[in-house]
């Protein structure tokens, strides 16, 4: 039976027992038994409150009060209790005025009482009225309740009962909180400090505990205000010192809570060594304690310790600690500990080194928590299902993986009536993962059904994460259906309607990109009118767009629409309107990609004007002579034929063709002719490099830079940078390294801030080659600086070419560190490289990861870290054994053999020693 069901059953049993007593004693009408009657009435009210039946509790209190009022005098204690209970019931029902009325009735009837027990309930009513009025009222009400709390403290300060003294403490604490709400920080701090000074060592445990928890809460407020180290932690130290070793239950809980929060604050402050020690302090003091509040903090401290060990790179200690945590607290049934145990076991599954190790952890998890009804635990149940699915997928059991993923969705998906956002997200991801597996197996219809389930019911009101999954699912459905572009329009319309104006730019970007691709497909299929309509739909959707990346797609859509109108359907007047819109809308955007688009639009606009001049005989303002389409096609074909000849090994013939184009058009001012001449000159530079005519390569690159270095077009800028790269290579081969370094510096200075991918690649190459040249010249510090600049700029790039330059730089960086005797630094570089690129599917990157793994083992061996050396070689062979050259595999296997025997021998010796001891 779950904790929730057990509590409900206990409450129902308490009601049944109380009703039996009430029925028997009510009928007896014996004054001597009335005390038991009222106690039963109040017990029933508490059980009703546990079940959420607060209106019935109000009626029950009224019945008790009516019965007591009708009896002879002397029933004040029970009436006061009933009114207080009635007030709490009204609070649960959200009836603040009725609640205050119940408390005021207690004060009106019994405010002058002298009996200590009755005075306790009068004080309780006065305090609860201060809480309600101070919480819900404005500034004047808060000020009034500050005075009310002062009155409570004054009137009841000398009362002896522990319950009354606890109420006085609570009233003083509430006064401090009200002063804080009224923005009197100094007065509030003084109020809290006075409570701590006066009552921290009160003999009554409930009073001292109440004050101790208040002090902890005050420390938490200071921590949230950024005063963690200088004020909050010392305040917790006061609490720990005050209650260290106190055997009383309430104070053991205060001590454990303060200890855990101190460890947590130290962790937040980045003081990991101190945080670890603080966790150990909590465990030393409270680990065996079974008191629920204490056990919870000890459990949390143990869980925090695993996190801190990770922070301190002591990962190898975590598995044993988690096992101890589960062994110690796995039997606890409290909701908070159950949730924490579920989290610990689930994280154990996610952190397992091998996918085969995940499955038994998940089995144990399901056995312990699979039937839990607690929402936080059910979240971990769903995540554990995802971990199981991933493990099955990793070991090649794709069909089982798909079934497990789908089971997560079936159990927790929206169709079940589930409303918890975290569970719905995990269920959606389960459906997406199952669909991905099925798609990979060619079971497209089943995959589509799951993608549809994932996207179902998700609209603009859903969380961002769910919306992201829904957009991805819809795009996958369209891709799998592979329907003609014309048929996709309804789905795209729905996608645009739901997410085309989403608040998240990346989601809008995906939608706009899909619309752009659809329009392009229609254009390629020669469905020109439909393509124009598709572009118009995209443009209407993005009329108010502000995101830079989306705007770039919009500009490209306009450019393509203009090309379609001008070149494919011969409607230059309409095309002119489109090009004018590009210039007007984007002229103030200065990014390089947009400059390129504007350059193309300006050139096409001139073509429109020239065409309109020719067609109408009117002067539309064309600045350049007409360039017939057939002439432009001829130039393009000539350049292409020249390039193809060069690729076929006939570079001289290829250069002759490019020279024909250059001789005729190199001085032309027409934008398209300049574009084609830059293309021809780039090809010529490349072919000269292939021929080894290095001086001519340098001359061509210089001419390219002189003629086109200031062009706005990014396509031409990319060619200029490429030619400078050819020049640097030629200078390197000629041994003119100072000039070579100047070229690298020029490339970096001109394009280091570019966001155009081809230019970023040229800059990355320049940084790398600059570092390599420094290294070859013996200037290792300059080399390291160049590599560091490349890593700082592109270390986390997603582009594979950039990643390759980064990997090369890291390998050279590690090599230099090794030459300098810094084996630890060398090892760290290799570790970073492996972590960053270990999952890449690119062959060249994978080769460098494998090599880095071998060299990491070498560095670890030189550092005497033989256990890590063994693990690195073992994992490299397991992970890449089928992908590395046979010679390398044999070399690593040869190194591993003796190390395996050595480890076995050491373990055997340790085991024998353990038996003897």
N, C-alpha and C positions, 0 to 999 in steps of 0.2 A: 504494500500500500504506500502511495506517495505521501510526502509530508503534508501536502494540502488536504488530501482525503482523510488522513489521520486526524488532523486538526478539526475538520468538519465533523467527523464522527464523535470526537471527544466533546465538542460543543453540543451536539444533539443529545448525547448521553447526559450531559450536565443539565440540560433543560428538562429532560424526562425525570431525572432524580429530583430536581427542584420542584417540579409540578406535583410530584407525589407528596413532598413535604408540605407544600402550600395547601393542597386539597385536604390533607389530614389535619393540619393545625388550624386552618381557617374554620373548619367545621367544629373543631373542639372548643374554640372561643375561650381558651384558657390564658389569662394574662401572664401566667408564669412561663408560657411557651412562646410568647409573642416574639422574643428575641430571635428564636430559631426561624419563625415565620418570616421576619424581615430579612434575615440573612439569606434565606432561600429565594425570596423575591429579588434581592440584589444579585445573587449568583445567576439567576435566570437572565437578568438584564445583561450581565457581562457576556454570557453565552450568546444571547441574541446579537450583541454587538459584534462578536467574532464571526457570526454568519452574515453580517451586513443588514440585519433586520432592525434598523434603528427606529423606525416609526413604531414598531411593536414595543421597543424599549421605552419610548416616551409614554405610551399608554400604560405600560406596567408601572412606571414611576408614579404616574398620576393615581393609579389604583392604590399603591403603597401609601402615598401621601394622604389620600382620602381616608383610608383605613386608620392611619395613625392619628389624623386630625379628629376622628370620631371617638378615639379611645381617650381615657383619662390622660392627664398631663404626664410628662416624663418620656415622651417619644421624640424629643428634639433631635437626638443623635441620628435616628433613622430618617427623619424628615430631611435633615440637612444633607445626609448622604444621598437620598433620593433626588433632591433638587440638583446636586452636583452631577449625578449620573444622568439626569434628564438634560442638563446643559451639554454634556459630552455627546449625547444622542442628537441634540439639535445641531451641534457642530458637524457631526458626520452627515447630516442632512443638508448642510449649507445654509442653515437658518440662524444667522449671526444675532439678529435682534432678539429672537426667542431664546437663544443661548444666554445672552446677557441678562435677559429678564429672569431666567432661572437663577442665575448667580445673585442678582440683586434681591431676589426673594429670600435667599438664605441670609444675606446681610440685614435685610429689613426685619426678619423674624428673630434672628439670633445674634445680632451684632453685639448685644450686651451680655452674651452668655459668659459664665465664669467656669463652666466645666471644661477641663482641658481637652477632652475628646471632641466636644462640640466646637470649641474654639479652633481646633485643627481644621474642621470642615468649613468653618466661616472664613478662615485664612485661605483655604484652598479656593473657595468661591471668589474671594476678592482677587486673588492672583490670576485665576482663569479669566475673570472679567478684564483685568489689565492686559492680558495676552491678546484677547479677541479685539478689544477696542484699540489697542496699540498697533496691532497688525493691520487692521482694516481701515483705521481712521487716518486723517490727514495730520498735519503738523500740530494743530491745536490739540487734537485727541492724544497724540503721542506725548506732548508736554503734560497734559492732564494725567496720563498714565504713569509718567515719571514720578509725579507727586503721589499717585496712588501706591506705587511700589515703595516709596519712602515711608508712607503711612503704614504699610504692612510691616516693614522692617521695624518701625518704631513700636507699633502696637504689640507685636508678637515676639520681640527680641528676647524676652525673658521667659517665654514658655518652655517647659521642660520636654514635652514629647518630641521624639526624634522626627516624626512626620511634620510637625509644625516647624521645627528648626530647618528641615529641608525646604519647606515652602519659603521661609525667610531667605534662605540662600538663593533659591530660584528667583525670588522677587528682586533681590539685589543684582543678580546676573542680568535679568530682563531689563532692569533700569539701565545698565551699561549698554545693552544692545539698542535700546531706544535712543539713548544719547548719541550713539554712533549713527543711527538712522537720521537723527536731527542735525548731523554734521557738526558735532562737538567732539572731535577726536581726543583732545586732551582730557576733557571731563570723562569721556567714556573710558579711556585708558586708566584713569585714576580710580574709577568705579570698579573696574575689573581687578586692578592691583589691590584695592582695599578688600575685596571679597577674598582674594587669595591669601592676603596677610592674616585676615581675621579667622578664616574658616578652613584653610588647607589642612590643618592638623586637628580638626574637630573630632571629638571622640566617637561621634555617631558615623558609622561607615557610609550611610546614604548621603549625609551632608558632605563629608569629605570627597566622596566620589563625584557628587554633583559639581563641586567646585573644581575638582581635578579635570573633569570633562570640559568644563567651561574654559579652563586655562589652555587645554589642548585646542579647543575651537578658536581661541584668541590667537594661538600660534599659527593655526591654519590660515586665518585672515591675514596675518602679517606675511606669511609665505606667498599667498596669492598677490599681495601688493609688492612682491619683489624683495622683501626684507627677510629672506629665508635664513641666510647664514648668520647675519649680524644680530637678529632679534628672535626669530621664530625658534631656531634650534636651541639657543640658550634657555628659552622659556620651557621647551620640552625637557631639557636637562633638569630644570627645577622640579618638574613633575616626577621625573624618574628618581631623583634624589629623595623626594618627599615620601614616596611609597615603595621604595626598594625593600623587598623582603617582607612586606606587609601581608599577612596570611589571609586577611578578610577578602571575601569573594569580590565585592564591589571594587575594592582598591587594586586587587590583582588585575582586574579588567582594565582599569585606568592605566596602570603601569604598562601592560602589554600594548595597549593602544598607543600610548606615547612613544614607546620603543619602536614600534613599527613605523609610525609616522616620521620619527626622526631618521630612520634608515631610508625611508622614501624621499624625504627632503634632501638628504645628502646625495642620493642618486640623481635627483633632479638638478642638483647643483654641480654635478659632474665630479663629485668627490667619491669615486667608486671604491677606493680602498677603505675609506672611513665608512661608507655605506655597507660594505661587506662585514666590517667589524660590528656595526650596529645591528645587522641581521643576526650575527652570532650571539650578540648580547641578549636579544629577544629570545632566541632559541635556548640559550643556557638557562635563562630564568623561567621560561614558560613552556618548553616543548612537551613535558609530560602532563601538563595541566589539562583536565577534561572539561573545565568550565567553558560553556559554549563561546562566550565573548572572548575569553583568553585563547581558546583553541583556534578561533578564527584568525586572530592577529598572529599567532605562531605560524599558522598555515600560510598566511600572506607573506610573512617574513621569509619563510622557506622558499616560496615561489619567487619573491623579489631577489633572493640570493642567486637563483639560477640566472636571472636577467643580468645581475651585476657580474657574475662570473663570465658571461658572454662579453660584457663590456671590457673586462680585464684580460680578454683573450685566453681564458682558462676553460675553454669549451669542453675539454676532456673530463672535467669534474662534474659537468652538468648531468649526464645520464645517471650516475650513482645518486646524486642529490635528488633527482626526480623520483627514482625508485624508492628512496627513503621517505620522501614526501607522500607518495601514494600509500606506502606501507603504514605510515603513521596516521594519516587522516582519511584513508579510503573508506573506513567504516562509519564515518560521521554522516548523519542524515540532515544536518542543517542546510538550508537552501544556499547560503553564501559559500559554505565549504564545498557543497556538492558542485556548485558552479565552478569554483576554483579547481577542484579535482578534474572536472571535465576539461577545462582549459589546459591543465598540465598534461593530461594524457593525449589530448589532441595535438598539442605542440610537440610532444614526444614523437608522434607519428610523422609530423611534418619535418622534424629534424633528423629522422633516421638517415644513416649514411647510404644504405642500400634499399632499393624499392622492396626487396623481399622481406626486409625487417619491418616495413610499414604494416603489413597484413596482420601479423599476430597482435600488434598494438591495437589495431582497429578492432580486432575480434574481442580483445579484453575491454576496450572502450564500450563496444555495443553491449556486452554482457553487463557492464556496470551502469550504463546511462541510457541505453537505447530506448527504454520505456518511460523515461522521465517526462513529467508534464510541465516542468519549470521552463519557461520560455528561454532564459539565458542558457540553460543546459541544452535545450533543443537546438539552439544556434550552433553549439559545438558538435552536436550529433550530426547536423547537416554538413558542417565543415569536415568532420571525420569521414563522412561518406565521400566527399570530394577528394580527400587525401587517399582513400582506398582506391578510388577510380584512377587517380593519377599513377599510383603504384602499379596497378594492373596494366595500365597503358604502357608504362616504362618497361615492364618485363614481357611485353609482347602479347598480352592477353586482351586484345582490343575489344573483342566481343563482350567479355566479362566487364571490362571497363565501361563500355557503353551502357550495359544493363545497370551497373551501380550508379552511374551519373543519372540515368533516367529515373532510378528509384528515388534519388534525392528529390527530383522534381515532382514525382508522383506523390511523395509523402508531404512535401512542404509547399507546393505550388499554390498559386492564386486560386485554382479551381477547388481547393480543399476548404476555402473560406478563411485561410490564414491571412492575418492582417499585420503581423510583425514585419517591419521593413527589412531587417537584416536577414530573416529567414526567406522572405520572398526573393531577395537578391541572390542568396546562395542557391535557392531552387532554380531560379532563372539561369544562373551560371551552370548548374547541373544539366539543364536542358541543352544549353549551348555546347557544353563539352561533349555530351552524348551525340549531338548532331554532327559535331566536328569529326568524331570517330567514325560515325556511319558514313559521312561524306567521303572520308578517306578510303572506306571499304567499297565505295561505289553504290551504296544503298541510298540513293539520292531522295527517293520518295519518303523514306522514313526520316531522313535528315530534315527535309522540308517540313514535315509534320511537327518535328520538335522545335525547329526555328519558329514556326507559327505559334506554337505553345508559349515559347519564350517571349514573343512580341505581343501576345494577346493581352489586351487590357491596359497596356502601358501607353500613357499619353503625356501631355505636357505637365500634368500635375504630379507625376511620379518623381522619385529621387533622380538625381543626375546619373548615378551609377546604373539604375534600371533603364533610364532613357538611352544611355550609351549602348547597353546590351540590346535593346529593342531596335535601334537603328542598325546595328551590326547584323542582327538577325534578319531584318527586312532586306538588307543588301545581299546577304547570303542567299536568301530565297530567290531573288531575281537572278543571281549568278547561276544557281543550280537549275532553275527552270530554263535558262538559256533560250528565252523566247526572242523572236524578232523585235527590233527596237520599237516598232510601231505598236506592238502588243503590250509593252511595258508601261505605257503612259498612265493607265489607271493607278498602278501601284506607286509610281513616282509622284503622281498628283497627291495621293494619300500621304506619302512620306513627307512631301513638301508642306502639306497642310498641318501635319502633326508636329513636325520638328524643324521646318524651314526657317522659322523665326525664334528658335530656341534661345534661351539666355546664354547658353554655353557656346562660345565661338567654334570649338572643335566639332560639336554636333552639327552646327549650321554648315560648317566646312564640308563635312561628309555628305550632307544632303545636296549642297550646291555642286559638289564634285560629281555626284551621281547624275544630276541633271545635265551637267556639262558633258559627261561621257555619253549620255543618251543622245544629246543633240549631235555630237560628233559621229556617233554610229549612224544616225539618220543621214547625215551629210555624206558619209562614206558609201551608204547604200543608195545614194543619188535620189533620196526622197527629200528634195530641196525645200519644198514648201513646208513639209512637216518639221524639217530641221530648223527653219526660220521660226516656226511657232514654238519649238522647244527652246530655242535661244530666248525668245520673247518671254516665255514662262519663267526662265531663270532670272532674266533681267527685272521682271516685275516683282519677283520675290525678294530681290536684293536691292531694291530701290533706296532703302534707308540703311544699307549695310555700312558698318564702320570698321570691322575687323580687317587688318591689312592683308592677311592671307586669303580671306574670302574675296576681298576686293581684287586681288590679283587674278583669281579665277574669273571674276566678273569681267575684268579687262580683257582676258584671253577670249572669253565668250563673245564680247563685242568685236574683237579683232577677227575672230573666225566668222562671225556673222557678216562683217564687212567684206571679207574675202569671198564668202559665198555669193553675196549680192553682186560684187564687182566682177569676179572671175567666172563664176559658175552659172549664174542666171542673167548676167549682162544687164544689171540694173544699177549703173554707176551713181545715179542721183540719190537713190536710197542708201547706197554704200557711203556716199559723202556725208549724209546725216549721221551715220554710225561713227565714222572716223571723227567727225566734229564732236560727237558726244564723248568719245574717249579723251580727246584733248581737253575738253571743257571740264570733264568730271575728275580727271586724274592729274592735271597739270601741276598740282601742288604737292603731289606725293613724290618723294625724292629717292625712294629705294631703287637699287640698281635694276632689279627685275622690272619695275614699273617704268624706269627710264628706257629700258629696252623695248617695252610694249609701246611707249609713246613714240619712240624712234620709228618703229615699224608702222605705227598708225600714221605718222607724219608722211612717211614715204608713200604709203598706200593712198593717203589723201591727195598727194600730188598726182599720182596715177589717175585717180578719179577726175581731178580737175583737167588734166591733159585729155582724158577720154571725152569728157563733156565738151571741151573746146573743139575737138575734132568732129564730134557728132553733131553739134549745133551750129558751129561756126561762130558762136559767141565767145567772149573772153571770160572764162571762169577763174582766171588767176593762176593757171598752171605755171610753175616757176622753171620747169625743166622741159627739154624737148621730149616729144613723144617717144616712148620705148615700146615698140610693138611686142605683143606677147610672144610671137614666133621668134623674134630676135633674142628676147630674153631666154627663151627655151634653148635656143641654139648655143648661147653662151654657157648656160648651165651644163648642157650636155658635153660641151668641149672640155670644161673643167673636170667633169666626172670621168670622161674617157682618159684624160691625162692622169688622174689619180689611179684609175684601174690599171693603166699601163705600169705605173710605178709599183703597184702592189704585185704585178706579175713579173717584176724584175727588170722591166724596160724603162728605167728611170729617165734616161736621156730623151727617149721619145715622149715620155710624159711631160718632161720639162719643156719640150718644143711646143706642145699644145698649150700649156699654161702661158708660155711666153707670147703666143699668138694673141691670147685674150688680153694680157697685160699691155702689149704693144698698142693695141687698138683702143683700150678703155681705161688705162691706168690714170689718166688725167681727167676722167669724166666726173661731173659733179652730181649726177643723178644718184639718189640714195641706193637704189637697187644695184646700179652698176658698181658703186663703191663697195657694196656688200659682196658682190661676186668677185671683184678684183682682190679683196682681202682674202677671200676663200682660195683663189688661185695662188696668191703669194704664199699663203700658209702651206699649201700642198707643195709648192716649189721648194720651200725651205726644208720640208720633211724629206723630199726626194734627194736633195743635195746632201742631207745628212746621211742618207742611205748610201750614197756614192762616196762618202768620206771626204767631200770637198768642204772642209771645215771653214776656211776663210770665206767662201761664198755663203755658207750657212749664216755666218756672223753678219755679212753684208746684207743678206735678205732680211734677217731678223731686224736689223737696224732700220732698213727701209720700211718694213712693216710698222715699226713703232713710230717712225717719223710721220708716215702718211695717215695712220689710223689710230694712233695712241690716244687721241682725245675724242674719239667717236663716242656718242651716247649709247649706241647699240651694244647691248651686252654680248650678243653673238660675236660681234667684231672684237670687243674687249677680250673675250675668251680666246680668240685666235691670236691676238697680240701677246697675251700671256703665254700661250703655247709656243709661239715663235721665240719668245725670250727664254723659255725652257730649253728649246733646241740650241739657242746661243750659249747658254750656260754649259750644256753638255759638250759643245764644241770647244769652248774655252778650257774645260777640264781636260779634254784629250790633248789639247795643245800645251798643257802645263801652265796656262796663264791664270793662276788661281786667284790672284788679287782681283783681276777683272771678273772672274767667275763669281767671287763673293759679292762684288758690287752689283751684279745682275740679280743675285738672290735678294740682296737688300732692297733693290728697286722693286722687285715683284712683291715683297712683303709690305713695303711702304705704300704701294699703290692699291693693293687688293686685300690687305689683311682684314679689313672690316667688311668685306663683301659677304652677302648671304647667297650669292649665286654658286651653285654646287661645283661647277667646273672651275671657277676661280678659286674657290676654297681649296680644291684639290691642288691647283698650281701653287698656292701659298704653302700648303702642307709639304709638298715636294721641296719647295725652296727652303723651308725650315730644316727639313731632314738633311738635304744635301749640304746646306750650310754647316750643320753640325758635323756631318761626315767629313767635310773638307777640313774643318778645324781639328777633328780627331786625327786625321791623316797627317796634319802638320804638327801634331804633338801638343796642341793647345786644348787640353782636356776640359778645362773650366769653361772655355768659350763653347766647346761642343755640348757640355751639359746644359749650358744656358739656352742654346738653340733648341735642344730636345725638350727642355722644360717649357719653353714658349709654345712649342707645337702641342705638347700634352695639355697645357693649360687652355689652349684654344680649341682643340679637337678631341680631347681625351674621351669625351662621352658622345662623340658623333655617331649617328645611325648609319651613315653612308659607308658601304663596305670599303670603297677605295680610300676614304679618309681613315677608316679603322686600320687598314693595312699600313698606311704611313705611320700611324700612331704605334702600331705593333713593332714596326722596324725601328722607330726611334727608341722605344722602350728596351728593345734588345741591345741596341748600341749603348744606351744609357747604362744598362746593367753591366755591359762589357767594360765600359770605362770605370765604373765603380769597382769592379773586380780587379782591374789593373791597379787601382789606387789602394787595394787591400781592404776595401769595405765590403766584405762578404755578406754582412747582415743587410746592408742597403741593396746589394745586388739581389739577394733573395726576396726582399720586399717588392722590388720592381717586377720580378718574375711572377710572384704571387698575384700582384695586381693585374698583370697581363692575362694570366690564366683565368682569374675570376671574371675579368671583363669580356674576354673573347672565347672562353672555353666552350660555349654552346653554339658558336658560329658554324654555319654549314659551308662557308666559303673555304675552298681547298687551300688557298695560300695562307689565310689566317689560321686554319687548323694546323698547317705545317709549322707555323711559328709557335702556336700553343704547345704542340708536342715537343718542339725543340726547347722551349722555355721550361717545360716540365722536367726534361732531362737535366738542363743546366741548373734548375732550382735544386734538384737532388744533389748535384755536384756542390753547390754552395752550402747546402745543409750539412753535407759530409765534412766540408772544410771547417764548418763551425762546430763540429762535434755533435750535431743534432741527428744522431743515427736513427732514432725512432721515426722522426719526421722524414728523414731520407728514405727509409724503408716504405713509409706510407705513400710518399710522393711517387716512387717508382711503381709500387703495386697499383695505385690508382691510375697511373698513366697507362700501364699495360692493360688494365681492365677496361679503361674508357676508350683508348685509341689503338689497342693492339692490332685490330684488323685494318687500321687505316695508315699505319706508319710503315716506312720501308723495312724490309726484312732484316737488313743489317742493323738498323737501329733497334728493332725489336729483339734481335739476338743479343745485342750489347746490353740492353736493359735487363733482359731475362738472366743473363750471366751475372750481372751485379746483384740481382735479387736473390739468387739461390743461396749463397753463403749467409746473407743477411737473415733469410727465413730460418735457416738452421740455428743461427745465433739467437734469434728471438725465442725459438722453441726451447733451446737449452736454458736461457735465462728464466723463462717461465717455470720450467721443471725444477730448477734450483730454488726459486722462490716458493714453489709449492711444497718442496721437501722441507725447507726452513719453516714454513708455516705449520706443518704437521709436527715437527720437533718442538716448536714453541707451544 
